[in-house]
């Protein structure tokens, strides 16, 4: 496989070689792994957004009120306190 790079990307690869990569292939493989991980995260995020949209359309949500915010905060504080307490 041959890959053509712009001058700035070629310079970046050269910088990576100076910073410890052994060869150009390692730099490209690492970049592709990062791109794959980013795409995976993006797919998961889009899926979560779709699920949220479906919940909204299906009326499976609650309006965000001051009472709901207080309830969420109280539950969060209770969970934090429970985590601080030593297990017996």
C-alpha positions as a Markdown table, in Angstrom:
| # | Residue | x | y | z |
|---|---|---|---|---|
| 1 | Unk | 0.0 | 0.0 | 0.0 |
| 2 | Unk | 1.3 | 3.4 | -0.9 |
| 3 | Unk | 0.1 | 6.6 | 0.8 |
| 4 | Unk | 0.6 | 10.1 | -0.5 |
| 5 | Unk | 0.8 | 12.8 | 2.2 |
| 6 | Unk | 0.7 | 16.5 | 2.1 |
| 7 | Unk | 3.9 | 18.3 | 3.1 |
| 8 | Unk | 2.6 | 19.2 | 6.5 |
| 9 | Unk | 1.6 | 15.6 | 7.2 |
| 10 | Unk | 5.0 | 14.4 | 6.0 |
| 11 | Unk | 6.6 | 16.8 | 8.4 |
| 12 | Unk | 4.4 | 15.6 | 11.2 |
| 13 | Unk | 5.4 | 12.0 | 10.5 |
| 14 | Unk | 9.1 | 13.1 | 10.6 |
| 15 | Unk | 8.4 | 14.7 | 14.0 |
| 16 | Unk | 6.9 | 11.5 | 15.3 |
| 17 | Unk | 9.9 | 9.6 | 14.1 |
| 18 | Unk | 12.1 | 12.0 | 16.0 |
| 19 | Unk | 9.9 | 11.5 | 19.1 |
| 20 | Unk | 10.4 | 7.8 | 19.2 |
| 21 | Unk | 8.4 | 5.9 | 16.5 |
| 22 | Unk | 10.6 | 3.4 | 14.8 |
| 23 | Unk | 9.3 | 3.9 | 11.2 |
| 24 | Unk | 6.6 | 5.6 | 9.1 |
| 25 | Unk | 4.4 | 2.5 | 9.2 |
| 26 | Unk | 4.2 | 2.6 | 13.0 |
| 27 | Unk | 3.1 | 6.3 | 12.8 |
| 28 | Unk | 0.4 | 5.5 | 10.2 |
| 29 | Unk | -0.8 | 2.4 | 12.1 |
| 30 | Unk | -1.1 | 4.3 | 15.3 |
| 31 | Unk | -3.0 | 7.1 | 13.5 |
| 32 | Unk | -5.4 | 4.6 | 12.0 |
| 33 | Unk | -6.0 | 3.0 | 15.4 |
| 34 | Unk | -6.9 | 6.4 | 16.9 |
| 35 | Unk | -9.2 | 7.1 | 13.9 |
| 36 | Unk | -10.9 | 3.7 | 14.4 |
| 37 | Unk | -11.3 | 4.5 | 18.2 |
| 38 | Unk | -12.8 | 7.9 | 17.4 |
| 39 | Unk | -15.2 | 6.5 | 14.9 |
| 40 | Unk | -16.3 | 3.9 | 17.4 |
| 41 | Unk | -17.0 | 6.6 | 20.0 |
| 42 | Unk | -18.8 | 8.6 | 17.5 |
| 43 | Unk | -21.0 | 5.7 | 16.5 |
| 44 | Unk | -21.8 | 5.1 | 20.2 |
| 45 | Unk | -22.6 | 8.8 | 20.7 |
| 46 | Unk | -24.9 | 8.8 | 17.7 |
| 47 | Unk | -26.6 | 5.7 | 18.9 |
| 48 | Unk | -27.2 | 7.3 | 22.3 |
| 49 | Unk | -28.6 | 10.4 | 20.7 |
| 50 | Unk | -30.9 | 8.3 | 18.6 |
| 51 | Unk | -32.1 | 6.5 | 21.7 |
| 52 | Unk | -32.7 | 9.8 | 23.4 |
| 53 | Unk | -34.6 | 11.2 | 20.4 |
| 54 | Unk | -36.8 | 8.0 | 20.5 |
| 55 | Unk | -37.5 | 8.5 | 24.2 |
| 56 | Unk | -38.5 | 12.1 | 23.5 |
| 57 | Unk | -40.8 | 11.1 | 20.6 |
| 58 | Unk | -42.2 | 8.2 | 22.7 |
| 59 | Unk | -43.0 | 10.6 | 25.7 |
| 60 | Unk | -40.6 | 8.6 | 27.9 |
| 61 | Unk | -39.0 | 11.7 | 29.4 |
| 62 | Unk | -39.6 | 14.1 | 32.2 |
| 63 | Unk | -39.5 | 17.8 | 32.0 |
| 64 | Unk | -36.4 | 19.3 | 33.6 |
| 65 | Unk | -37.9 | 21.1 | 36.6 |
| 66 | Unk | -36.3 | 22.5 | 39.8 |
| 67 | Unk | -37.8 | 19.6 | 41.7 |
| 68 | Unk | -36.2 | 17.1 | 39.4 |
| 69 | Unk | -32.8 | 18.9 | 39.6 |
| 70 | Unk | -33.0 | 18.8 | 43.4 |
| 71 | Unk | -33.9 | 15.1 | 43.4 |
| 72 | Unk | -30.9 | 14.4 | 41.0 |
| 73 | Unk | -28.6 | 16.4 | 43.2 |
| 74 | Unk | -29.8 | 14.7 | 46.4 |
| 75 | Unk | -29.4 | 11.2 | 44.9 |
| 76 | Unk | -25.9 | 12.2 | 43.7 |
| 77 | Unk | -24.9 | 13.4 | 47.2 |
| 78 | Unk | -26.2 | 10.2 | 48.7 |
| 79 | Unk | -24.2 | 8.1 | 46.3 |
| 80 | Unk | -21.1 | 10.1 | 47.0 |
| 81 | Unk | -21.5 | 9.7 | 50.7 |
| 82 | Unk | -22.1 | 6.0 | 50.4 |
| 83 | Unk | -18.9 | 5.7 | 48.4 |
| 84 | Unk | -16.9 | 7.5 | 51.1 |
| 85 | Unk | -18.3 | 5.3 | 53.9 |
| 86 | Unk | -16.0 | 2.3 | 54.8 |
| 87 | Unk | -17.5 | -1.0 | 53.8 |
| 88 | Unk | -18.4 | -3.2 | 56.8 |
